[in-house]
Amino acid sequence: MAAEVLVEHGLSVSVYDAMPSAGRKFLQAGRGGLNISHSLHIDDFLHNYNEASTWLAPMVRAFDASAIQSWMRSLGIDSFVGSSGRIFPTEKKAAPLLRAWLHRLKQSGVVFHMKHRFVGWQGQALSLDTPTGQKTIASDAMVLALGGASWPQLGSKGDWLDMFARLGIEVAPFRPANCSFNVVWSEYMQQQHAGSPIKPVALVYEDAHGQSYRRQGELMLSLSGLEGGLIYGYSALLREAIADNGPQTIHLDLLPSLSLDHVRQKLMQAPQRLSLSNKLTTALKLSAVKVALIQESLKGEASKASLKIVAERLKHYPIQLMGTGPLAEAISSAGGVKATALDERLMLKVKPGVFCVGEMLDWEAPTGGYLLTASLATARWGAQGVVSWLNRV
Ligand SMILES: Cc1cc2nc3c(=O)[nH]c(=O)nc-3n(C[C@H](O)[C@H](O)[C@H](O)COP(=O)(O)OP(=O)(O)OC[C@H]3O[C@@H](n4cnc5c(N)ncnc54)[C@H](O)[C@@H]3O)c2cc1C
């Protein structure tokens, strides 16, 4: 996106990328439907960037959801707003959009050099590892868009962070965002229920200040814990709470649309001769994984547990989160170049002429199209910064 803005301003632009082809993470995002933005009102949209919303606001306002939709239209790709307000290209795929985009960039004169890994600077010049050895490239300005540190197999490894720190560029360590959380499940749960969706379900959490959070959605029980959009949305809050205070307990409401009284009544009305698991499946239509969770929490005491306790457990099921899942498997990462390392044009204060954009900057957001929107918007902003910097004299 930065290349697009720069070439529109008549500049000569080269793109260097470590991978054999461009946009691999963008393509991967397309496998999940390419949720490119969100139709929320811009003020609410910006809340999703938490503390970073202050400095990201002018950039995202300048290239918001409707600007992204017109930009896609200019590439021949229509979009639609899904029932949750999320915006997708009509076919929910990234490949046609990426293909049209790369074609237009190349036609406009942008030159792509693949398998060129940026490894630092030699003086002001760019130092690159290439299949034919090390190259040094001088340029009037450069935009770095090195990505975050999740899914490193797609090209963004975050391995530049220490080098940046040594050069005096303020950086924050990479942490998983939109990530899974670790739970110690029994062998039985792992063998029988790993991969099972837990839905519908509400996640309830009370933080150290007594503030409570509740949201409904879907989870998946994995071998090592919990995954899915519902917990991803809480990942920043839970990750920081675990870092500060150790393992955190969340509660699941396994029957979010029924009140506690209603659950209790239904259980009481079930024929007494039925076993507890039969009562749960017939009276409450509970899925196998939810029944197993209840059985596990009663630890073999299921037959003795009163229905009152079972009803309470169904509405308020405690799960201890031990830590985050691996950074490499997270959808995105927090951390990277801090806003304080940059001027208002996104130029590095200690490296005049070098601009940083996208997920390599220290901001995070939940899934919902906010990640791609801020990546695209900061890239446009940084490129406009290059233009103003080059025109300064
Ligand atoms: C599975 C998955 C699904 C996702 N789904 C969505 C979604 O639906 N909606 C959404 O908004 N976001 C989604 N995201 C997040 C989104 O894809 C990223 O936030 C976005 O791609 C970040 O863009 P970027 O250009 O900053 O970094 P990247 O897309 O990571 O691109 C960085 C580029 O820099 C190159 N590079 C890195 N280091 C070097 C180096 N040293 N030298 C040369 N080149 C280098 C990489 O090869 C890569 O091509 C998803 C992410 C994943 C992993």
The ligand as a Gaussian input file, in Angstrom:
#p B3LYP/6-31G(d) Opt

LIG

0 1
 C       -4.213000     -16.846000      10.063000
 C       -4.375000     -15.350000      10.035000
 C       -5.609000     -14.798000       9.689000
 C       -5.780000     -13.416000       9.688000
 N       -7.006000     -12.901000       9.336000
 C       -7.183000     -11.555000       9.349000
 C       -8.430000     -10.991000       8.971000
 O       -9.358000     -11.684000       8.522000
 N       -8.581000      -9.643000       9.080000
 C       -7.568000      -8.826000       9.508000
 O       -7.768000      -7.607000       9.614000
 N       -6.352000      -9.332000       9.804000
 C       -6.146000     -10.669000       9.737000
 N       -4.913000     -11.185000      10.044000
 C       -3.823000     -10.257000      10.407000
 C       -3.247000      -9.552000       9.153000
 O       -3.024000     -10.510000       8.141000
 C       -1.956000      -8.841000       9.534000
 O       -2.197000      -7.950000      10.600000
 C       -1.398000      -8.052000       8.329000
 O       -1.090000      -8.939000       7.265000
 C       -0.163000      -7.261000       8.716000
 O        0.304000      -6.621000       7.577000
 P        1.811000      -6.154000       7.448000
 O        1.996000      -5.727000       6.023000
 O        2.130000      -5.198000       8.520000
 O        2.674000      -7.454000       7.724000
 P        2.737000      -8.822000       6.895000
 O        1.455000      -9.104000       6.218000
 O        3.261000      -9.823000       7.851000
 O        3.803000      -8.517000       5.751000
 C        5.140000      -8.255000       6.064000
 C        6.002000      -8.597000       4.866000
 O        7.346000      -8.268000       5.193000
 C        8.192000      -9.312000       4.778000
 N        9.360000      -9.294000       5.667000
 C        9.406000      -9.492000       7.008000
 N       10.663000      -9.359000       7.471000
 C       11.433000      -9.066000       6.390000
 C       12.798000      -8.777000       6.225000
 N       13.659000      -8.781000       7.244000
 N       13.248000      -8.500000       4.975000
 C       12.402000      -8.483000       3.914000
 N       11.082000      -8.748000       4.019000
 C       10.607000      -9.027000       5.249000
 C        7.370000     -10.568000       4.924000
 O        7.864000     -11.589000       4.064000
 C        5.979000     -10.072000       4.511000
 O        5.763000     -10.220000       3.127000
 C       -4.700000     -12.557000      10.032000
 C       -3.452000     -13.117000      10.345000
 C       -3.288000     -14.498000      10.340000
 C       -1.941000     -15.081000      10.695000

